Amino acid sequence: MNKALTTEDIKKGIGKYVGKKIVVKANKGRKKIVTRSGLLEATYPSIFIVRYGIDDEVISRVSYSYSDILTSNVQIKLIRD
């Protein structure tokens, strides 16, 4: 039987990619899905931070919780150079 995925498993998996470029696909509700690329800036016990606007002058930081990934409200994908 497969082991159920936990937020701790997600946290460990994401922690390996700090400093790497990722694509975030976030469900904002009411059929609004936002897809943006950014830099995985940091991980914390309950959240991770993505910095958008790497090449632009406008930089924004957005935090997501690991439970967002667990519930499929947020999907991330590593950008391979």
N, C-alpha and C positions, 0 to 999 in steps of 0.2 A: 504494500500500500504506500502511496506517495505521502511524504511529509507535507503538512500544510505550511505555506509560506507565512512568515511573521514579519512584523515591522523591523525586528532586530536583524533578520536575514537581509532585508532590503537596505538597511543602514550600512551593513558590512559591504554589500555589493556596490553601493554608490560611493562609499568612502575611497575605493580604489581609483576613482576617476576624478578626484579633486584636481582642478587646474586644466581639465580637458574640455574641449568644445562638445556640446551636446545639443540635441533638438528636443524641445519640450512641446508636447501636445496636451493642452489643458482643456478640460470640459468646464466651461463657465456657466452652464445651465441654459435652459430655454433654447436648446439646439445651437448654442454658440460654442464653437471649438476654435481655440487660438493655437496656432503653431508658430513657434519662434525658435531661433537658434541663439545660444549664449554660452557662457563659460560657467562650469560648476565651480563656484567660488569657495564654498566651505560647507562642512557638515557639522551639525550639532546633535545633542541627544534626541531632540524631537523634530527637528526641521533641517532642511538643506537650502542653501542660498544659490540662486542662479543670477549671474550678472549679464544683462542684455546690453546691446549697443557697443560691442567690442570695438568695432571699427568706426563707429559714429562718435560725435562729440557728446551726444546725450547718452548718459549711462543710467540705467535703472537696475535695481536689485529687487528680486521677488523671492519670497520664501515659500516653500512648499513643505508639507508634512509627509512623513513616510506612509502614513495611512492613506494619503491621497493616491499613492501608487498602488497600495493594497486594494483599494476600492475602485481602481481603474479610472479615477477622475483625472489623473495625470499619467502620461506615458513619456518615458525618456529614451533616447537613442543616442549612442555615441557616434560622433562624426569622426571617421577615420581619415587621416590626412594622406 
